[in-house]
Amino acid sequence: MKSYKIAVVYGDGIGHEIVPAGLKVLNAAAEKFGFKLETEQFPWGAGYYKKHGEFMPESGLETLKNFDAIYFGAVGDPDVDDTLPAMLYTFKVRTHFKQYVNYRPVKLLPGIDSPLRYKSLGDIDFVVVRENNEGEFVQNGKIIRGESPEGFATDTSVFTRVGIERIAHYSFKLAQKRRKKVTNVTKSNTLIHSLSYWDSVIAEVSQQYPDVEYSKMYVDNASASFVLKPEVFDVIVTTNMIGDILSDLGGAIMGSLGLGSSGNINPEKDFPSMFEPIHGSAPDIAGKGIANPVGSIWSGALMLDHIGEKEAAEAILKGIEATTQKGIITVDLGGKAKTQEIADEVIANL
């Protein structure tokens, strides 16, 4: 029997509810499809920071590198500076393990009405591929004399040829497995150096994939198109910050950010990849048992797909779709189902 080592980080807030729900589904799928998940839990996050002054111990990355994948909940606490979770945990893991692909599917599930009242199944089905290690989020800058009248601040984006090429190749190869269409979402008409370079390198890579339709769209137009005509998209490739914003808009047009899943992927598998829902720790509803676990369960399916258990991954997604089709949904979608009820129904549908 194949066995996979999975590091589990609940994080904070509703992470302590949605991750156990997701693990319950993952273990049921493992039993059904004949493999085993060996999990080890780590209590890292903002709660850990409040006790220890760090989001993970100094040896944390060295510990994580021995796993096949990382299954993560959400990080953040109202009592902790909200600039710290990304810097001290999320970005740290993504960068150290060269998880340069952030993969976020946007797909309308059966039984759920999109806020876009004229759109139905099939109209909303695309993937946002966000460059995950460079761009606007490298945190390269400083505040100079911030308290003085002449104070100023800088943040410098970083775009490298190797970084742009590898995310472009990933996107075109993904499109070859889907509907053979890549849209580069950019803002090179105003960021005339960094994103013009981004555009030119992606256009070069596109020449190597003649079977894939390639187009460029400015982010303001793309934002409008998410709402007015999402059916034009298949694979979107975009920068770190643009992708962060657009993928949340993608979750909204699905009906709730609670449905959104993601993978922080190292495609070469030289390092473990990390899988997490796109929403935050939602401390306002933590402990009530009402959090939507679909994003976490779906992220688990992405994890199984990445480690090679594609049949199990597909079965989990079908189990989610069968659940929503029956109208078994949580309060964020207008339903009454509890977190664990969703997990149990997905398992029953397996």
N, C-alpha and C positions, 0 to 999 in steps of 0.2 A: 504494500500500500504506500502510495506517495505521501510524503509529509512535508509541510511547509511551516517555517518558523515565522510567526507574526508578532511584532511588537504592538501592544495596545496602549494608547494614550487617551484616556477619557477627556483630559483637559479640565474645563471648568463648566459651571452652569449646567445646561441641559446635556452636555457631553456625557454626564453620568447616567443619563437615561437613554439617549439615542444609540450610544455605542453598545451597551449591553443588548439592546433590542437587535441591532445589526449583527452582533456576534451570534445571537440565538439563531438567526436566519442562516448565517454563514455556516455554522456547525451542522444545521439540518441539511443544507446543500452538500456539505462535505460527506456526511453519512450516506446520502442518497447516491452520490456520484463516485464513491469509493476512494476518497482521500482524507487526510487528516490535517487539521490546523493545530499546531502547537503554539499556544498564545502565552505571552508574558506581559503583565500589566505594569505600567510605570506611572507614578502619580504626579506627572509634571504639568506645569501650567502656571497661571497666575496665583492659584491657591498655594502651590509649592513655593512660589516667589515670596509670598507673604510670610512664610515660615522660615525660608532659607536664604532669601535675598538673591535668588537666581531661578530662572524658569526650568532649568534642568541642571544636573550636576556637571562639573567640568568634564567628567568622563562619559557624558551622555551620548555624544556622537559616536564615540568609540564603541559603546555598548550597542547602539542601534545598527551599526554597519554589519553586524553578524546575523541580521534577520533578512528574510526574503522580502518582507514588505512591512510598512507601518500603517496601522489603522488608527486614525485620529478623529477626535470629536470636535471640540472648539476651544478656543483659548480667549481669556479676557475676564476681568472682574471690575466692577464699578470703583473699587478702592485702589486700583492699580492704574498708573499712567498708561493711557491707551496707545502710546507710541512704543511701549516696551514689548508687547506680545509678538509683534512681527519681527522686531530687531533681535530679540533674545530667544525666540523659539522658531517661528515659522520660516522666516528668511534664512535663519541659521541652518536649518535642516535642508531646505531647498537648495541652497548654494553649496553647502559642504558635500552633498550627495549628487550634485550635478543634475538635479531634477529640473531640467531646462524646459520641459513641456508641462504646461498646465492645461489639462484636458477637461473641458466642461460641456457636457451634452445638454442641449436644450430641446426638449421633446414634449409635446402635449400628450398627456396620458388619457386613456379612455375613461369616460365618466366624470371628467373634470372640465368645467367650462373655463376657457381662457378669458381674461378680462377683455381680450380682443373679440368682440361679440360676433364678428363676421368670419372668424377663423375656426377651423375644425381640425380633426386628426389629419395629419399629412401636410398641413400648412405650416406647422411649427415642428421642424425636425432638422436640426443642424448642430454643429459642434463649434464651440469657440476654442481655438488653440492659441493660448496666450504664452508669449515668451516669458520665462519664469525666473531667469537669473540675472538679466541685464536691464537695459532701458531706464525707465524713470525711477525705479525702486532700488537702485544700488546704494542709496543713502550716502552719496558722495557730495558733501557740502558743509556749510557752517553758518553760524550766526555771528556777525561782526558788530560789536558794540550795540547790542540789541536794545539797551535801555536808553541810549542817547538819541538825540534828534536826528543824527546822521546814520543811525543804525540800519543795517541791511542783512539779508540772508540769501544764501544760494543753495541750489540743489542742481547738480550736473548729471544729466543722463549719460549713459555709456552704451554705445552700440558698436559691436565688433563684427567683422566679416564672418568669423567662425560662428558667433552666436546667431547671426541672422540666417546664415546658410543652413545650420542644423535644424532650426525651427521651421524653415521653409521646406526642407526635404521631408521632414516628418509630416507636414501638412499636405503636401502633394501626394505622398504615399498613402496617407489616410483617405484622401479624396478618391484615389484609384479603387479603394475598397467600398466607396459609397457611391455618390452620384456624379463623380468626376468634375467637381467644380470648386475652385478656391477663390475666395474674395479676400484681398489684402485690405484691411481697414487701417487707415493711416491719417495723418494730418500734416502731410509734407508741403502743403501750400503755405503754412505758417512756420512750421519747424523746418526751415529750408535746408538745414545742414544734416541733422541727425536722421530725420525721417525721409529726406530725399535719398540719403545713402541707404537706409532700410529698403525703400522702394526699389532702388536700382539693383540691389543684391537679390531681392526676391524675384524681380523680373528676370534676372540672369538664370536663377534656378528653375524658373518656370519653363525655360527653353528645353530643359531635360525631360519634361513631362508633356509631350505634345498631345497626349490623349486626355489631358485635363484642361478644362476651360479656365482661364485665369483673368481676373479683373481686379481693379483697384477702386476703392470707395472711401471718401473722406468720412471721418467718424460722425460728423453732424448728420450727414445723409444716412449713414448706417443706423444711427439712433432712430431716425424717423422711419426707416425701412423696417426695423424690428417691430414697430407698432403697426405700420400700414401694409407692409408686404413681406412678412418673414419668410414666405415660401421661396423667395429668391435666393436664400442662403443654403449652402451645403456645408462646406468647411470654411470657417473664418480664421485667418491668421493675423495676429495683431500683437501690439506691444504689451509690456507688463501692466502699465496703468490703464491703457484703453481696454485691455482684456478684462481687467479687474472690474471695471465699471460696466462694460457691456454684458458680461456674464451674469451680473446681478439683475440687469434689465431682462436678460433671458429667463432667469428664474421667475421674475414678476409676470412675464407673459405666459409662463406655464401655469400660473395661478398662485404660486407661493414660493418664497425662497426656501421653505422647508422641503421642497421637492428636489432642490438642486444638488447635484453630486459633482465631485471632481477628483482628478488624479494629478498629483505632482510626480511626473514620470521621468525616470532616467531610462530612455529607450534601449540603451546598450546593456542594461542590467548589470553594470559594473558596481552599482550601489543600490540599496533598497529604495523603492519608490514609496510615496506616502499618499494615502487616500482619505479624503475628508469631505463632508458636506460643505456647501458654499456659505452657509449662514454662520452667525456668531453664536456666542454662548448663551444669549437670551436669559440673563439672570432674573428678569421679571416673571418668567413662567417656570423657572427651575424648581424641581421638586413637586410639581403638580401632576405629573404623569400625563400631560396633554401635548407635549412636544411632538412635532411631526418627525418620525424616524425614516421617512422614505429617502431623503437625501443621504442619510447615513447607510441605509440598506443598499441603495443604488451604488454608493461609493464602494461598498464591499463587493458588489458585483464587478465593478471596474477593476478592483484589486484581483479578483479571481481570474478575470480575463487576462490581466497583465502577467500573472504567474503561470498561465497556461491552461487553466481550467475553464475553457470557453463554454463548454456545454452547461456547466453549473451556473456560470455568469448569465447566460441567456435564459436559463430556467428561472433565476431570481427576478430578472426584469419582467418576464412573462407573469411571474407571481405577483409582482407589484401592479402590473396592468390589470390583472384579473381582480385584484383587491379594489382598485379605484373604480373599475367598471361596475362593481356591485354597490358603489356609493359608500364604501367603508373608508371614511376619511376623517381627519382630525379637525380641530376647531378652526385652524387657520384657513381651511378650505370650506368652512361652513358646516362641518360635520360634528359628530359627537364621540368618535372613537378615541380611545386612549392609546398611548404610545405602544404598550405591550399588545393591545388588541390588533394593531396593524401588523406587528411582527408575527403574531400567531396566525393571522389570516394569510400572510404571504407564505408561511411554512405550510399551511393547509393546502395552498394552491400549488406547492411544489409537487 
